[in-house]
Amino acid sequence: MKKKNKLSKLNKYFLLNFKKILFIIGGWIIAVVLHNLIYALFKSYFDSHGGDEPFFFILAVIIIPLYFLSSLIYTLVIYLRKK
């Protein structure tokens, strides 16, 4: 019973469907826009102190693609096991 409960939680977070793919794409676009917007609004601060806005950049470049890749692999494994 524990294994089935664990699989249902994994399915909830990693099994891809059309709606989840749209949320991933939308989240990526929002993270890119927010990164550029925050940098543009606080450009004088970043220029004087050095650096850039890292949170949304890391979210858009590392976190969201890794989540999509792991979800895609999980979905393919589940799909191929059913066949």
PDB file with SEQRES, HELIX, SHEET and CRYST1 records, atoms N, CA, C and O in Angstrom:
SEQRES   1 A   83  MET LYS LYS LYS ASN LYS LEU SER LYS LEU ASN LYS TYR          
SEQRES   2 A   83  PHE LEU LEU ASN PHE LYS LYS ILE LEU PHE ILE ILE GLY          
SEQRES   3 A   83  GLY TRP ILE ILE ALA VAL VAL LEU HIS ASN LEU ILE TYR          
SEQRES   4 A   83  ALA LEU PHE LYS SER TYR PHE ASP SER HIS GLY GLY ASP          
SEQRES   5 A   83  GLU PRO PHE PHE PHE ILE LEU ALA VAL ILE ILE ILE PRO          
SEQRES   6 A   83  LEU TYR PHE LEU SER SER LEU ILE TYR THR LEU VAL ILE          
SEQRES   7 A   83  TYR LEU ARG LYS LYS                                          
HELIX    1 AA1 LYS A    2  PHE A   14  1                                  13    
HELIX    2 AA2 PHE A   18  LEU A   41  1                                  24    
HELIX    3 AA3 LYS A   43  HIS A   49  1                                   7    
HELIX    4 AA4 PHE A   55  ILE A   58  1                                   4    
HELIX    5 AA5 LEU A   59  ILE A   63  3                                   5    
HELIX    6 AA6 ILE A   64  LYS A   82  1                                  19    
CRYST1    1.000    1.000    1.000  90.00  90.00  90.00 P 1           1          
ATOM      1  N   MET A   1       0.813  -1.193   0.000  1.00  0.00           N  
ATOM      2  CA  MET A   1       0.000   0.000   0.000  1.00  0.00           C  
ATOM      3  C   MET A   1       0.861   1.265   0.000  1.00  0.00           C  
ATOM      4  O   MET A   1       0.495   2.261  -0.624  1.00  0.00           O  
ATOM      5  N   LYS A   2       2.001   1.232   0.694  1.00  0.00           N  
ATOM      6  CA  LYS A   2       2.875   2.398   0.720  1.00  0.00           C  
ATOM      7  C   LYS A   2       3.462   2.689  -0.647  1.00  0.00           C  
ATOM      8  O   LYS A   2       3.610   3.850  -1.028  1.00  0.00           O  
ATOM      9  N   LYS A   3       3.802   1.623  -1.399  1.00  0.00           N  
ATOM     10  CA  LYS A   3       4.390   1.814  -2.719  1.00  0.00           C  
ATOM     11  C   LYS A   3       3.396   2.486  -3.661  1.00  0.00           C  
ATOM     12  O   LYS A   3       3.775   3.363  -4.438  1.00  0.00           O  
ATOM     13  N   LYS A   4       2.142   2.087  -3.601  1.00  0.00           N  
ATOM     14  CA  LYS A   4       1.126   2.686  -4.463  1.00  0.00           C  
ATOM     15  C   LYS A   4       0.904   4.149  -4.099  1.00  0.00           C  
ATOM     16  O   LYS A   4       0.722   4.987  -4.983  1.00  0.00           O  
ATOM     17  N   ASN A   5       0.918   4.464  -2.805  1.00  0.00           N  
ATOM     18  CA  ASN A   5       0.756   5.845  -2.358  1.00  0.00           C  
ATOM     19  C   ASN A   5       1.936   6.702  -2.826  1.00  0.00           C  
ATOM     20  O   ASN A   5       1.758   7.849  -3.234  1.00  0.00           O  
ATOM     21  N   LYS A   6       3.137   6.130  -2.762  1.00  0.00           N  
ATOM     22  CA  LYS A   6       4.335   6.852  -3.201  1.00  0.00           C  
ATOM     23  C   LYS A   6       4.277   7.103  -4.706  1.00  0.00           C  
ATOM     24  O   LYS A   6       4.636   8.187  -5.165  1.00  0.00           O  
ATOM     25  N   LEU A   7       3.825   6.110  -5.477  1.00  0.00           N  
ATOM     26  CA  LEU A   7       3.698   6.285  -6.924  1.00  0.00           C  
ATOM     27  C   LEU A   7       2.652   7.326  -7.270  1.00  0.00           C  
ATOM     28  O   LEU A   7       2.843   8.091  -8.216  1.00  0.00           O  
ATOM     29  N   SER A   8       1.559   7.378  -6.536  1.00  0.00           N  
ATOM     30  CA  SER A   8       0.534   8.371  -6.842  1.00  0.00           C  
ATOM     31  C   SER A   8       1.046   9.782  -6.566  1.00  0.00           C  
ATOM     32  O   SER A   8       0.687  10.720  -7.278  1.00  0.00           O  
ATOM     33  N   LYS A   9       1.883   9.943  -5.536  1.00  0.00           N  
ATOM     34  CA  LYS A   9       2.481  11.258  -5.285  1.00  0.00           C  
ATOM     35  C   LYS A   9       3.461  11.617  -6.401  1.00  0.00           C  
ATOM     36  O   LYS A   9       3.493  12.762  -6.850  1.00  0.00           O  
ATOM     37  N   LEU A  10       4.255  10.653  -6.848  1.00  0.00           N  
ATOM     38  CA  LEU A  10       5.177  10.916  -7.957  1.00  0.00           C  
ATOM     39  C   LEU A  10       4.411  11.250  -9.229  1.00  0.00           C  
ATOM     40  O   LEU A  10       4.798  12.153  -9.970  1.00  0.00           O  
ATOM     41  N   ASN A  11       3.325  10.524  -9.485  1.00  0.00           N  
ATOM     42  CA  ASN A  11       2.509  10.819 -10.661  1.00  0.00           C  
ATOM     43  C   ASN A  11       1.951  12.227 -10.599  1.00  0.00           C  
ATOM     44  O   ASN A  11       1.878  12.921 -11.612  1.00  0.00           O  
ATOM     45  N   LYS A  12       1.560  12.642  -9.416  1.00  0.00           N  
ATOM     46  CA  LYS A  12       0.994  13.982  -9.253  1.00  0.00           C  
ATOM     47  C   LYS A  12       1.999  15.057  -9.642  1.00  0.00           C  
ATOM     48  O   LYS A  12       1.617  16.061 -10.244  1.00  0.00           O  
ATOM     49  N   TYR A  13       3.269  14.872  -9.315  1.00  0.00           N  
ATOM     50  CA  TYR A  13       4.265  15.900  -9.561  1.00  0.00           C  
ATOM     51  C   TYR A  13       5.052  15.719 -10.860  1.00  0.00           C  
ATOM     52  O   TYR A  13       5.545  16.703 -11.412  1.00  0.00           O  
ATOM     53  N   PHE A  14       5.181  14.502 -11.355  1.00  0.00           N  
ATOM     54  CA  PHE A  14       6.072  14.275 -12.492  1.00  0.00           C  
ATOM     55  C   PHE A  14       5.393  13.767 -13.766  1.00  0.00           C  
ATOM     56  O   PHE A  14       5.995  13.845 -14.838  1.00  0.00           O  
ATOM     57  N   LEU A  15       4.185  13.260 -13.689  1.00  0.00           N  
ATOM     58  CA  LEU A  15       3.524  12.749 -14.886  1.00  0.00           C  
ATOM     59  C   LEU A  15       3.027  13.929 -15.724  1.00  0.00           C  
ATOM     60  O   LEU A  15       2.216  14.732 -15.262  1.00  0.00           O  
ATOM     61  N   LEU A  16       3.517  14.022 -16.947  1.00  0.00           N  
ATOM     62  CA  LEU A  16       3.188  15.159 -17.804  1.00  0.00           C  
ATOM     63  C   LEU A  16       1.840  14.968 -18.474  1.00  0.00           C  
ATOM     64  O   LEU A  16       1.470  13.862 -18.867  1.00  0.00           O  
ATOM     65  N   ASN A  17       1.126  16.056 -18.594  1.00  0.00           N  
ATOM     66  CA  ASN A  17      -0.062  16.134 -19.430  1.00  0.00           C  
ATOM     67  C   ASN A  17      -0.023  17.500 -20.119  1.00  0.00           C  
ATOM     68  O   ASN A  17       0.887  18.293 -19.879  1.00  0.00           O  
ATOM     69  N   PHE A  18      -0.996  17.769 -20.960  1.00  0.00           N  
ATOM     70  CA  PHE A  18      -0.975  19.003 -21.746  1.00  0.00           C  
ATOM     71  C   PHE A  18      -1.022  20.237 -20.848  1.00  0.00           C  
ATOM     72  O   PHE A  18      -0.306  21.209 -21.088  1.00  0.00           O  
ATOM     73  N   LYS A  19      -1.850  20.201 -19.832  1.00  0.00           N  
ATOM     74  CA  LYS A  19      -1.993  21.344 -18.918  1.00  0.00           C  
ATOM     75  C   LYS A  19      -0.681  21.625 -18.178  1.00  0.00           C  
ATOM     76  O   LYS A  19      -0.289  22.781 -18.020  1.00  0.00           O  
ATOM     77  N   LYS A  20      -0.009  20.572 -17.728  1.00  0.00           N  
ATOM     78  CA  LYS A  20       1.242  20.754 -16.991  1.00  0.00           C  
ATOM     79  C   LYS A  20       2.349  21.291 -17.909  1.00  0.00           C  
ATOM     80  O   LYS A  20       3.178  22.093 -17.479  1.00  0.00           O  
ATOM     81  N   ILE A  21       2.358  20.851 -19.161  1.00  0.00           N  
ATOM     82  CA  ILE A  21       3.340  21.361 -20.116  1.00  0.00           C  
ATOM     83  C   ILE A  21       3.115  22.855 -20.366  1.00  0.00           C  
ATOM     84  O   ILE A  21       4.074  23.619 -20.469  1.00  0.00           O  
ATOM     85  N   LEU A  22       1.850  23.269 -20.465  1.00  0.00           N  
ATOM     86  CA  LEU A  22       1.567  24.689 -20.637  1.00  0.00           C  
ATOM     87  C   LEU A  22       2.001  25.499 -19.418  1.00  0.00           C  
ATOM     88  O   LEU A  22       2.499  26.615 -19.568  1.00  0.00           O  
ATOM     89  N   PHE A  23       1.819  24.951 -18.208  1.00  0.00           N  
ATOM     90  CA  PHE A  23       2.272  25.637 -17.002  1.00  0.00           C  
ATOM     91  C   PHE A  23       3.797  25.751 -16.975  1.00  0.00           C  
ATOM     92  O   PHE A  23       4.331  26.778 -16.557  1.00  0.00           O  
ATOM     93  N   ILE A  24       4.494  24.714 -17.413  1.00  0.00           N  
ATOM     94  CA  ILE A  24       5.955  24.758 -17.445  1.00  0.00           C  
ATOM     95  C   ILE A  24       6.437  25.826 -18.422  1.00  0.00           C  
ATOM     96  O   ILE A  24       7.331  26.607 -18.098  1.00  0.00           O  
ATOM     97  N   ILE A  25       5.851  25.862 -19.607  1.00  0.00           N  
ATOM     98  CA  ILE A  25       6.231  26.873 -20.605  1.00  0.00           C  
ATOM     99  C   ILE A  25       5.895  28.272 -20.101  1.00  0.00           C  
ATOM    100  O   ILE A  25       6.695  29.196 -20.244  1.00  0.00           O  
ATOM    101  N   GLY A  26       4.715  28.427 -19.512  1.00  0.00           N  
ATOM    102  CA  GLY A  26       4.322  29.731 -18.970  1.00  0.00           C  
ATOM    103  C   GLY A  26       5.223  30.164 -17.830  1.00  0.00           C  
ATOM    104  O   GLY A  26       5.604  31.332 -17.754  1.00  0.00           O  
ATOM    105  N   GLY A  27       5.570  29.240 -16.942  1.00  0.00           N  
ATOM    106  CA  GLY A  27       6.472  29.566 -15.841  1.00  0.00           C  
ATOM    107  C   GLY A  27       7.846  29.968 -16.333  1.00  0.00           C  
ATOM    108  O   GLY A  27       8.467  30.873 -15.778  1.00  0.00           O  
ATOM    109  N   TRP A  28       8.322  29.305 -17.367  1.00  0.00           N  
ATOM    110  CA  TRP A  28       9.620  29.662 -17.936  1.00  0.00           C  
ATOM    111  C   TRP A  28       9.582  31.068 -18.537  1.00  0.00           C  
ATOM    112  O   TRP A  28      10.498  31.863 -18.324  1.00  0.00           O  
ATOM    113  N   ILE A  29       8.530  31.370 -19.282  1.00  0.00           N  
ATOM    114  CA  ILE A  29       8.400  32.699 -19.895  1.00  0.00           C  
ATOM    115  C   ILE A  29       8.305  33.768 -18.817  1.00  0.00           C  
ATOM    116  O   ILE A  29       8.928  34.823 -18.937  1.00  0.00           O  
ATOM    117  N   ILE A  30       7.533  33.509 -17.767  1.00  0.00           N  
ATOM    118  CA  ILE A  30       7.394  34.480 -16.671  1.00  0.00           C  
ATOM    119  C   ILE A  30       8.735  34.698 -15.974  1.00  0.00           C  
ATOM    120  O   ILE A  30       9.079  35.832 -15.640  1.00  0.00           O  
ATOM    121  N   ALA A  31       9.495  33.627 -15.750  1.00  0.00           N  
ATOM    122  CA  ALA A  31      10.798  33.767 -15.099  1.00  0.00           C  
ATOM    123  C   ALA A  31      11.758  34.588 -15.947  1.00  0.00           C  
ATOM    124  O   ALA A  31      12.508  35.403 -15.411  1.00  0.00           O  
ATOM    125  N   VAL A  32      11.748  34.389 -17.245  1.00  0.00           N  
ATOM    126  CA  VAL A  32      12.621  35.169 -18.142  1.00  0.00           C  
ATOM    127  C   VAL A  32      12.208  36.634 -18.143  1.00  0.00           C  
ATOM    128  O   VAL A  32      13.057  37.522 -18.060  1.00  0.00           O  
ATOM    129  N   VAL A  33      10.912  36.888 -18.237  1.00  0.00           N  
ATOM    130  CA  VAL A  33      10.424  38.270 -18.255  1.00  0.00           C  
ATOM    131  C   VAL A  33      10.734  38.959 -16.926  1.00  0.00           C  
ATOM    132  O   VAL A  33      11.182  40.106 -16.918  1.00  0.00           O  
ATOM    133  N   LEU A  34      10.501  38.275 -15.802  1.00  0.00           N  
ATOM    134  CA  LEU A  34      10.786  38.877 -14.498  1.00  0.00           C  
ATOM    135  C   LEU A  34      12.275  39.154 -14.308  1.00  0.00           C  
ATOM    136  O   LEU A  34      12.652  40.173 -13.729  1.00  0.00           O  
ATOM    137  N   HIS A  35      13.114  38.255 -14.792  1.00  0.00           N  
ATOM    138  CA  HIS A  35      14.566  38.489 -14.708  1.00  0.00           C  
ATOM    139  C   HIS A  35      14.928  39.776 -15.446  1.00  0.00           C  
ATOM    140  O   HIS A  35      15.632  40.632 -14.910  1.00  0.00           O  
ATOM    141  N   ASN A  36      14.446  39.901 -16.666  1.00  0.00           N  
ATOM    142  CA  ASN A  36      14.769  41.090 -17.462  1.00  0.00           C  
ATOM    143  C   ASN A  36      14.123  42.348 -16.884  1.00  0.00           C  
ATOM    144  O   ASN A  36      14.731  43.418 -16.902  1.00  0.00           O  
ATOM    145  N   LEU A  37      12.909  42.230 -16.379  1.00  0.00           N  
ATOM    146  CA  LEU A  37      12.210  43.378 -15.814  1.00  0.00           C  
ATOM    147  C   LEU A  37      12.893  43.889 -14.549  1.00  0.00           C  
ATOM    148  O   LEU A  37      13.082  45.095 -14.390  1.00  0.00           O  
ATOM    149  N   ILE A  38      13.260  42.987 -13.657  1.00  0.00           N  
ATOM    150  CA  ILE A  38      13.932  43.389 -12.419  1.00  0.00           C  
ATOM    151  C   ILE A  38      15.300  43.995 -12.735  1.00  0.00           C  
ATOM    152  O   ILE A  38      15.700  44.983 -12.119  1.00  0.00           O  
ATOM    153  N   TYR A  39      16.003  43.414 -13.675  1.00  0.00           N  
ATOM    154  CA  TYR A  39      17.300  43.985 -14.046  1.00  0.00           C  
ATOM    155  C   TYR A  39      17.129  45.387 -14.636  1.00  0.00           C  
ATOM    156  O   TYR A  39      17.899  46.297 -14.326  1.00  0.00           O  
ATOM    157  N   ALA A  40      16.115  45.550 -15.486  1.00  0.00           N  
ATOM    158  CA  ALA A  40      15.905  46.866 -16.106  1.00  0.00           C  
ATOM    159  C   ALA A  40      15.479  47.904 -15.067  1.00  0.00           C  
ATOM    160  O   ALA A  40      15.915  49.054 -15.134  1.00  0.00           O  
ATOM    161  N   LEU A  41      14.644  47.520 -14.121  1.00  0.00           N  
ATOM    162  CA  LEU A  41      14.171  48.475 -13.108  1.00  0.00           C  
ATOM    163  C   LEU A  41      15.278  48.891 -12.146  1.00  0.00           C  
ATOM    164  O   LEU A  41      15.316  50.036 -11.696  1.00  0.00           O  
ATOM    165  N   PHE A  42      16.171  47.970 -11.835  1.00  0.00           N  
ATOM    166  CA  PHE A  42      17.229  48.245 -10.852  1.00  0.00           C  
ATOM    167  C   PHE A  42      18.614  48.248 -11.487  1.00  0.00           C  
ATOM    168  O   PHE A  42      19.601  47.890 -10.844  1.00  0.00           O  
ATOM    169  N   LYS A  43      18.684  48.654 -12.753  1.00  0.00           N  
ATOM    170  CA  LYS A  43      19.948  48.641 -13.482  1.00  0.00           C  
ATOM    171  C   LYS A  43      21.016  49.501 -12.801  1.00  0.00           C  
ATOM    172  O   LYS A  43      22.178  49.101 -12.725  1.00  0.00           O  
ATOM    173  N   SER A  44      20.630  50.672 -12.310  1.00  0.00           N  
ATOM    174  CA  SER A  44      21.614  51.549 -11.666  1.00  0.00           C  
ATOM    175  C   SER A  44      22.177  50.888 -10.399  1.00  0.00           C  
ATOM    176  O   SER A  44      23.364  51.025 -10.104  1.00  0.00           O  
ATOM    177  N   TYR A  45      21.332  50.175  -9.656  1.00  0.00           N  
ATOM    178  CA  TYR A  45      21.818  49.477  -8.458  1.00  0.00           C  
ATOM    179  C   TYR A  45      22.793  48.361  -8.838  1.00  0.00           C  
ATOM    180  O   TYR A  45      23.861  48.228  -8.241  1.00  0.00           O  
ATOM    181  N   PHE A  46      22.416  47.566  -9.831  1.00  0.00           N  
ATOM    182  CA  PHE A  46      23.276  46.459 -10.242  1.00  0.00           C  
ATOM    183  C   PHE A  46      24.587  46.967 -10.844  1.00  0.00           C  
ATOM    184  O   PHE A  46      25.638  46.354 -10.657  1.00  0.00           O  
ATOM    185  N   ASP A  47      24.523  48.092 -11.569  1.00  0.00           N  
ATOM    186  CA  ASP A  47      25.750  48.654 -12.140  1.00  0.00           C  
ATOM    187  C   ASP A  47      26.694  49.163 -11.055  1.00  0.00           C  
ATOM    188  O   ASP A  47      27.908  48.988 -11.156  1.00  0.00           O  
ATOM    189  N   SER A  48      26.142  49.792 -10.020  1.00  0.00           N  
ATOM    190  CA  SER A  48      27.006  50.348  -8.975  1.00  0.00           C  
ATOM    191  C   SER A  48      27.534  49.284  -8.019  1.00  0.00           C  
ATOM    192  O   SER A  48      28.651  49.412  -7.518  1.00  0.00           O  
ATOM    193  N   HIS A  49      26.755  48.241  -7.758  1.00  0.00           N  
ATOM    194  CA  HIS A  49      27.173  47.192  -6.823  1.00  0.00           C  
ATOM    195  C   HIS A  49      27.716  45.942  -7.526  1.00  0.00           C  
ATOM    196  O   HIS A  49      28.249  45.037  -6.883  1.00  0.00           O  
ATOM    197  N   GLY A  50      27.578  45.910  -8.798  1.00  0.00           N  
ATOM    198  CA  GLY A  50      28.034  44.745  -9.556  1.00  0.00           C  
ATOM    199  C   GLY A  50      27.015  43.626  -9.481  1.00  0.00           C  
ATOM    200  O   GLY A  50      26.170  43.606  -8.587  1.00  0.00           O  
ATOM    201  N   GLY A  51      27.092  42.722 -10.392  1.00  0.00           N  
ATOM    202  CA  GLY A  51      26.218  41.566 -10.370  1.00  0.00           C  
ATOM    203  C   GLY A  51      24.970  41.745 -11.211  1.00  0.00           C  
ATOM    204  O   GLY A  51      24.855  42.663 -12.024  1.00  0.00           O  
ATOM    205  N   ASP A  52      24.057  40.843 -10.986  1.00  0.00           N  
ATOM    206  CA  ASP A  52      22.827  40.772 -11.763  1.00  0.00           C  
ATOM    207  C   ASP A  52      21.762  40.160 -10.865  1.00  0.00           C  
ATOM    208  O   ASP A  52      22.047  39.791  -9.726  1.00  0.00           O  
ATOM    209  N   GLU A  53      20.553  40.051 -11.364  1.00  0.00           N  
ATOM    210  CA  GLU A  53      19.459  39.446 -10.604  1.00  0.00           C  
ATOM    211  C   GLU A  53      19.521  37.934 -10.817  1.00  0.00           C  
ATOM    212  O   GLU A  53      19.207  37.465 -11.911  1.00  0.00           O  
ATOM    213  N   PRO A  54      19.919  37.154  -9.802  1.00  0.00           N  
ATOM    214  CA  PRO A  54      20.182  35.739 -10.034  1.00  0.00           C  
ATOM    215  C   PRO A  54      18.981  34.806  -9.867  1.00  0.00           C  
ATOM    216  O   PRO A  54      18.963  33.744 -10.489  1.00  0.00           O  
ATOM    217  N   PHE A  55      17.979  35.154  -9.057  1.00  0.00           N  
ATOM    218  CA  PHE A  55      16.934  34.186  -8.719  1.00  0.00           C  
ATOM    219  C   PHE A  55      16.150  33.716  -9.933  1.00  0.00           C  
ATOM    220  O   PHE A  55      16.079  32.514 -10.189  1.00  0.00           O  
ATOM    221  N   PHE A  56      15.562  34.636 -10.682  1.00  0.00           N  
ATOM    222  CA  PHE A  56      14.745  34.252 -11.831  1.00  0.00           C  
ATOM    223  C   PHE A  56      15.600  33.709 -12.967  1.00  0.00           C  
ATOM    224  O   PHE A  56      15.123  32.907 -13.770  1.00  0.00           O  
ATOM    225  N   PHE A  57      16.861  34.137 -13.045  1.00  0.00           N  
ATOM    226  CA  PHE A  57      17.775  33.592 -14.051  1.00  0.00           C  
ATOM    227  C   PHE A  57      18.026  32.105 -13.781  1.00  0.00           C  
ATOM    228  O   PHE A  57      17.941  31.284 -14.694  1.00  0.00           O  
ATOM    229  N   ILE A  58      18.333  31.763 -12.529  1.00  0.00           N  
ATOM    230  CA  ILE A  58      18.579  30.360 -12.172  1.00  0.00           C  
ATOM    231  C   ILE A  58      17.305  29.538 -12.351  1.00  0.00           C  
ATOM    232  O   ILE A  58      17.357  28.389 -12.789  1.00  0.00           O  
ATOM    233  N   LEU A  59      16.173  30.128 -12.013  1.00  0.00           N  
ATOM    234  CA  LEU A  59      14.892  29.445 -12.190  1.00  0.00           C  
ATOM    235  C   LEU A  59      14.650  29.124 -13.662  1.00  0.00           C  
ATOM    236  O   LEU A  59      14.239  28.013 -13.998  1.00  0.00           O  
ATOM    237  N   ALA A  60      14.903  30.095 -14.539  1.00  0.00           N  
ATOM    238  CA  ALA A  60      14.626  29.907 -15.968  1.00  0.00           C  
ATOM    239  C   ALA A  60      15.659  29.043 -16.672  1.00  0.00           C  
ATOM    240  O   ALA A  60      15.324  28.342 -17.627  1.00  0.00           O  
ATOM    241  N   VAL A  61      16.904  29.078 -16.223  1.00  0.00           N  
ATOM    242  CA  VAL A  61      17.962  28.382 -16.949  1.00  0.00           C  
ATOM    243  C   VAL A  61      18.243  26.990 -16.385  1.00  0.00           C  
ATOM    244  O   VAL A  61      18.644  26.098 -17.133  1.00  0.00           O  
ATOM    245  N   ILE A  62      18.040  26.784 -15.077  1.00  0.00           N  
ATOM    246  CA  ILE A  62      18.409  25.502 -14.472  1.00  0.00           C  
ATOM    247  C   ILE A  62      17.199  24.737 -13.946  1.00  0.00           C  
ATOM    248  O   ILE A  62      16.975  23.595 -14.348  1.00  0.00           O  
ATOM    249  N   ILE A  63      16.423  25.338 -13.064  1.00  0.00           N  
ATOM    250  CA  ILE A  63      15.380  24.622 -12.334  1.00  0.00           C  
ATOM    251  C   ILE A  63      14.248  24.136 -13.245  1.00  0.00           C  
ATOM    252  O   ILE A  63      13.908  22.953 -13.232  1.00  0.00           O  
ATOM    253  N   ILE A  64      13.669  25.039 -14.028  1.00  0.00           N  
ATOM    254  CA  ILE A  64      12.529  24.656 -14.877  1.00  0.00           C  
ATOM    255  C   ILE A  64      12.938  23.635 -15.945  1.00  0.00           C  
ATOM    256  O   ILE A  64      12.211  22.661 -16.136  1.00  0.00           O  
ATOM    257  N   PRO A  65      14.072  23.807 -16.656  1.00  0.00           N  
ATOM    258  CA  PRO A  65      14.460  22.766 -17.612  1.00  0.00           C  
ATOM    259  C   PRO A  65      14.756  21.410 -16.961  1.00  0.00           C  
ATOM    260  O   PRO A  65      14.429  20.371 -17.535  1.00  0.00           O  
ATOM    261  N   LEU A  66      15.372  21.406 -15.768  1.00  0.00           N  
ATOM    262  CA  LEU A  66      15.615  20.137 -15.076  1.00  0.00           C  
ATOM    263  C   LEU A  66      14.312  19.457 -14.677  1.00  0.00           C  
ATOM    264  O   LEU A  66      14.177  18.239 -14.794  1.00  0.00           O  
ATOM    265  N   TYR A  67      13.352  20.252 -14.203  1.00  0.00           N  
ATOM    266  CA  TYR A  67      12.051  19.685 -13.851  1.00  0.00           C  
ATOM    267  C   TYR A  67      11.368  19.106 -15.093  1.00  0.00           C  
ATOM    268  O   TYR A  67      10.812  18.009 -15.042  1.00  0.00           O  
ATOM    269  N   PHE A  68      11.409  19.834 -16.196  1.00  0.00           N  
ATOM    270  CA  PHE A  68      10.790  19.337 -17.422  1.00  0.00           C  
ATOM    271  C   PHE A  68      11.468  18.060 -17.907  1.00  0.00           C  
ATOM    272  O   PHE A  68      10.792  17.114 -18.311  1.00  0.00           O  
ATOM    273  N   LEU A  69      12.791  18.026 -17.869  1.00  0.00           N  
ATOM    274  CA  LEU A  69      13.524  16.847 -18.317  1.00  0.00           C  
ATOM    275  C   LEU A  69      13.227  15.634 -17.440  1.00  0.00           C  
ATOM    276  O   LEU A  69      12.997  14.538 -17.952  1.00  0.00           O  
ATOM    277  N   SER A  70      13.232  15.825 -16.127  1.00  0.00           N  
ATOM    278  CA  SER A  70      12.939  14.698 -15.233  1.00  0.00           C  
ATOM    279  C   SER A  70      11.490  14.248 -15.379  1.00  0.00           C  
ATOM    280  O   SER A  70      11.212  13.051 -15.303  1.00  0.00           O  
ATOM    281  N   SER A  71      10.564  15.178 -15.587  1.00  0.00           N  
ATOM    282  CA  SER A  71       9.164  14.802 -15.806  1.00  0.00           C  
ATOM    283  C   SER A  71       8.988  14.063 -17.120  1.00  0.00           C  
ATOM    284  O   SER A  71       8.208  13.115 -17.206  1.00  0.00           O  
ATOM    285  N   LEU A  72       9.705  14.492 -18.135  1.00  0.00           N  
ATOM    286  CA  LEU A  72       9.630  13.817 -19.429  1.00  0.00           C  
ATOM    287  C   LEU A  72      10.156  12.388 -19.332  1.00  0.00           C  
ATOM    288  O   LEU A  72       9.543  11.464 -19.867  1.00  0.00           O  
ATOM    289  N   ILE A  73      11.273  12.203 -18.662  1.00  0.00           N  
ATOM    290  CA  ILE A  73      11.831  10.856 -18.488  1.00  0.00           C  
ATOM    291  C   ILE A  73      10.878   9.989 -17.669  1.00  0.00           C  
ATOM    292  O   ILE A  73      10.640   8.833 -18.021  1.00  0.00           O  
ATOM    293  N   TYR A  74      10.330  10.531 -16.581  1.00  0.00           N  
ATOM    294  CA  TYR A  74       9.385   9.789 -15.749  1.00  0.00           C  
ATOM    295  C   TYR A  74       8.152   9.379 -16.564  1.00  0.00           C  
ATOM    296  O   TYR A  74       7.698   8.238 -16.476  1.00  0.00           O  
ATOM    297  N   THR A  75       7.614  10.312 -17.353  1.00  0.00           N  
ATOM    298  CA  THR A  75       6.437  10.016 -18.162  1.00  0.00           C  
ATOM    299  C   THR A  75       6.738   8.941 -19.202  1.00  0.00           C  
ATOM    300  O   THR A  75       5.916   8.052 -19.428  1.00  0.00           O  
ATOM    301  N   LEU A  76       7.905   9.014 -19.833  1.00  0.00           N  
ATOM    302  CA  LEU A  76       8.275   7.994 -20.818  1.00  0.00           C  
ATOM    303  C   LEU A  76       8.440   6.619 -20.180  1.00  0.00           C  
ATOM    304  O   LEU A  76       8.024   5.615 -20.757  1.00  0.00           O  
ATOM    305  N   VAL A  77       9.047   6.566 -18.991  1.00  0.00           N  
ATOM    306  CA  VAL A  77       9.219   5.285 -18.298  1.00  0.00           C  
ATOM    307  C   VAL A  77       7.858   4.688 -17.945  1.00  0.00           C  
ATOM    308  O   VAL A  77       7.632   3.495 -18.152  1.00  0.00           O  
ATOM    309  N   ILE A  78       6.964   5.499 -17.420  1.00  0.00           N  
ATOM    310  CA  ILE A  78       5.617   5.017 -17.065  1.00  0.00           C  
ATOM    311  C   ILE A  78       4.891   4.543 -18.319  1.00  0.00           C  
ATOM    312  O   ILE A  78       4.254   3.490 -18.302  1.00  0.00           O  
ATOM    313  N   TYR A  79       4.981   5.313 -19.413  1.00  0.00           N  
ATOM    314  CA  TYR A  79       4.323   4.936 -20.650  1.00  0.00           C  
ATOM    315  C   TYR A  79       4.876   3.642 -21.226  1.00  0.00           C  
ATOM    316  O   TYR A  79       4.111   2.793 -21.684  1.00  0.00           O  
ATOM    317  N   LEU A  80       6.207   3.480 -21.208  1.00  0.00           N  
ATOM    318  CA  LEU A  80       6.811   2.272 -21.766  1.00  0.00           C  
ATOM    319  C   LEU A  80       6.562   1.045 -20.886  1.00  0.00           C  
ATOM    320  O   LEU A  80       6.482  -0.072 -21.397  1.00  0.00           O  
ATOM    321  N   ARG A  81       6.438   1.239 -19.579  1.00  0.00           N  
ATOM    322  CA  ARG A  81       6.119   0.106 -18.696  1.00  0.00           C  
ATOM    323  C   ARG A  81       4.707  -0.412 -18.933  1.00  0.00           C  
ATOM    324  O   ARG A  81       4.456  -1.610 -18.798  1.00  0.00           O  
ATOM    325  N   LYS A  82       3.791   0.468 -19.282  1.00  0.00           N  
ATOM    326  CA  LYS A  82       2.415   0.045 -19.520  1.00  0.00           C  
ATOM    327  C   LYS A  82       2.299  -0.758 -20.803  1.00  0.00           C  
ATOM    328  O   LYS A  82       1.414  -1.605 -20.923  1.00  0.00           O  
ATOM    329  N   LYS A  83       3.184  -0.505 -21.769  1.00  0.00           N  
ATOM    330  CA  LYS A  83       3.156  -1.255 -23.026  1.00  0.00           C  
ATOM    331  C   LYS A  83       3.811  -2.537 -22.814  1.00  0.00           C  
ATOM    332  O   LYS A  83       3.907  -3.342 -23.741  1.00  0.00           O  
TER     333      LYS A  83                                                      
END                                                                             
